[in-house]
Amino acid sequence: MLTYRAGVGAACVVVIAAVPVGLALPGMADTAPRAKARPVAALTGAQSINETEARYQVKGADLGIMWTDERGQILTAFGDTFGAGWTGFGSGSPADPATVDWRSNTLARSNDHNPARGMFFDFVTDRPGHAKELLSSLKQEGVEITKIPTGGVNVGGRNYLAYMSVRKFTEPAHWITNYGGVAYSDDGGQTWKDAPGVRRPNTPELNDKFQMIAYARRDGFVYAFGTPNGRFGDAHVARVPAQRLLEMSAYEYWTGTGWQPGSSAIAAPIVAGPVGELSVRYDPALNSWEMMTITTWETGTVEKVRGAIVVRLAPQPTGPWSAPITVATYKEYPSLYGGFLHPDSKGSDIYFTMTQYDRYNVSLMHARLPVGAIGRKKKAMTPHQTVANLEKKWCAAGEPRAESADVSWASDAAASS
């Protein structure tokens, strides 16, 4: 089931590609600017500030995708969630979902807007003291093993949850999806309805560009930032008028030169892979878009995972996106993943959720962006400028060799809308 979500699988490879200038280069995390994160509080688990095992039978959970609703509440979606009978993943999936109280997804609500002390919340429940599964899954390997949240947004009092239907987990950091879906709630997240009309089936080649969607809302649009299944694809972006989020025909895709209606196949990369588990928001204090992702680059088992959570900045949702700013790495936090921005982050102070697979629980983290990474001015670049034949070598025995290119965005870049 989740044995491979945190790991990375790749042999020593050489990739020759044309990569847009302004798109991040794989493996750059260790040479990029640093904004070292520190833990603020454990949010889930027996020893967390929310005491989730005792209060909601949440012994283990991951992700923690946050957005704000119309009342100012912070909603937080978690991935696969386990109860008292769960003793860890061991060598594979739990044999009996009921024994371990396996819920594919859960949701918490909070009125706590002081992330410097953590985030206190209450789970949505289906009975007293038990966190509710929002969207049921078959829990059958090779058919549908789980449904995992990937993004959330509120429009006019309705909450939307993007999720992926996972067929199976394969090698570390790789999984196969059936489709990317959307569900919605009109009662504050208590009950959810699926919206089959906006499902995005995966392609036969398993490379649909919007299997995992993160939402961000601004200027009357909801922006849908998408990646293929797994953690090694490019990032893309679509937009839709906020009130038409459930109308597939209303979506436009960024092609590198403009917004166009059509299918997701026309979308051009805005950040080159490997990009995993996107989180994107606009920060008025910085007058900048922020993107958080995990970059992974190593082979082997979960215990040998090599990766980093990074932040990029851009003047527009289409870019040009800056070089990655590393906030947390596997050296400091083994088997880390996730990386989802807190809506009350402001200016240089970044708060985000992070999971460590070995502990399988969610922590709230804090990092301060380096001064040199904010508002740097340089000649404006467009995201479709290219550098051909850029060589990137990754080897299982050591760290990735990365060229530390200066691709910081220009604050006076032309608007792309």
Buried (B, 14 or more C-beta within 10 A) or exposed (E): BBBBBBBBBBEEEEEEBEBBBBBBBBBBBBBBBBBEBEEBBBBBBBEBBBEBBEBBBBBBBBBBBBBBBEEEBBBBBBBBBBBBBBEEBEEEBBEEBEBBBBBBBBBBBBEBEEBEEBBBBBBBBEEEEBBBBBBEBEBEBEEBBBBBBBBBBBBEEBBBBBBBBBBBBEBBBBBBBBBBBBBBBEEBBBEBEBBEEBBBEBEEEBEBBBBBBBBBBBEEBBBBBBBBBBBBBBBBBBBBBBEBBBEBEBBBBBBBEEBEEEEBEBBBBBBBBBBBBBBBBBBEEBEBBBBBBBBBBBBBEBEBBBBBBBBBBBBBBBBBBBBBBBBBBBEEBBBBBBBBBBBBBBEBBBBBBBBBBBBBBBBBBBBBBEEEBBBBEEEBBBBBEBBEEBEBEBBBEEBBEBEEBEBBBBBEBEEBE
